[in-house]
Amino acid sequence: MTETFREITWVGGTHTFDLGHPWVRRVMSYRGPAPAAALGRFEGGNYSPEDVERLIELGLIGGGMPERDVEALLDAHVRGKPLGPNVIIASGIVAALLVGAA
């Protein structure tokens, strides 16, 4: 874990999210979403379902969850679901990347 990880109780368990993981940072630098821009979209209410899904996905992978388990959680609790509850999760994990987990 890096200094930017955050443990969040979400969908029936406590999950570790870490956008600061080196692999995740490389992915974000090539294929977005750019962290500061994503946070700005959340604050301005201009986010997309893809922003929410991708940040949760990358956060879980960075936190150590196997990709197959991440896909199952996304299918069950993110894709095609109301955005509101997941926006809170996504904005929290991108904020942790920018300011630290504390």
Number of C-alpha atoms within 10 A of each C-alpha: 15 15 15 20 24 25 14 14 11 13 10 6 9 11 17 20 31 30 32 25 21 13 13 19 19 12 13 18 12 9 9 15 18 15 20 13 12 22 22 14 15 20 11 9 10 11 18 13 15 11 21 23 20 16 28 27 23 26 28 25 22 23 22 16 16 11 13 10 12 18 15 11 16 17 13 12 17 20 15 10 13 11 16 9 12 19 22 12 19 23 22 19 30 29 19 19 23 14 10 15 17 8
